[in-house]
Amino acid sequence: MSEVKIRDVKQPTVTTQQLDYEDEWFELQPIEKKLISYSLLLGLGLLVVFIFIFKPFH
């Protein structure tokens, strides 16, 4: 049986100078913007509800 070499292919190395910032970052999708806003609103809403329920400042 013949031996199979794993990872014999040379991988091209990329330095940080070769990366363009435009390729690294991209615009958020509309659904991602909605999910972010929903999660922030839910978190702030629950914070207000818990403050009124437990009244930590009284």
Backbone torsions as a table, in degrees:
resi	resn	phi	psi	omega
1	MET	NA	138.7	-177.8
2	SER	-85.2	150.5	179.5
3	GLU	-83.1	142.5	177.9
4	VAL	-107.9	125.5	179.3
5	LYS	-89.9	127.3	178.7
6	ILE	-100.2	139.5	178.9
7	ARG	62.3	42.6	178.7
8	ASP	-88.1	-11.4	-176.6
9	VAL	-82.7	135.7	177.6
10	LYS	-76.0	127.5	177.6
11	GLN	-90.5	134.4	176.8
12	PRO	-70.5	135.0	179.2
13	THR	-93.9	137.2	-179.0
14	VAL	-120.0	125.1	176.8
15	THR	-89.8	166.2	-179.5
16	THR	-67.8	-23.4	178.6
17	GLN	-71.5	-27.0	-178.4
18	GLN	-81.7	-18.4	-179.3
19	LEU	-79.0	134.3	172.8
20	ASP	-91.7	142.5	179.7
21	TYR	-67.2	-26.2	177.9
22	GLU	-66.6	-32.8	179.1
23	ASP	-77.2	-26.3	-175.5
24	GLU	-82.1	-33.8	-177.8
25	TRP	-116.8	145.9	178.8
26	PHE	-143.5	161.5	-176.9
27	GLU	-67.4	144.2	177.4
28	LEU	-70.8	146.4	175.8
29	GLN	-74.9	155.7	179.1
30	PRO	-58.0	-36.9	179.6
31	ILE	-68.1	-33.4	177.6
32	GLU	-68.0	-39.0	177.3
33	LYS	-63.7	-40.6	178.0
34	LYS	-63.9	-44.4	-179.3
35	LEU	-63.8	-38.8	178.4
36	ILE	-65.0	-44.9	-178.8
37	SER	-67.5	-40.1	177.8
38	TYR	-62.3	-42.6	-178.3
39	SER	-68.6	-37.6	177.2
40	LEU	-66.2	-43.6	178.7
41	LEU	-64.3	-40.2	177.9
42	LEU	-64.4	-43.4	179.5
43	GLY	-64.0	-44.8	178.9
44	LEU	-68.1	-38.5	177.9
45	GLY	-62.8	-44.1	178.2
46	LEU	-66.8	-34.2	176.7
47	LEU	-61.7	-44.6	178.4
48	VAL	-65.2	-42.6	179.7
49	VAL	-62.1	-45.4	-178.8
50	PHE	-67.9	-33.1	176.6
51	ILE	-64.0	-42.5	179.4
52	PHE	-71.2	-32.1	-179.7
53	ILE	-71.5	-48.7	-172.4
54	PHE	-92.7	-15.8	177.3
55	LYS	43.8	66.4	-176.0
56	PRO	-73.8	-15.2	-175.7
57	PHE	-99.4	7.2	179.9
58	HIS	-105.9	NA	NA
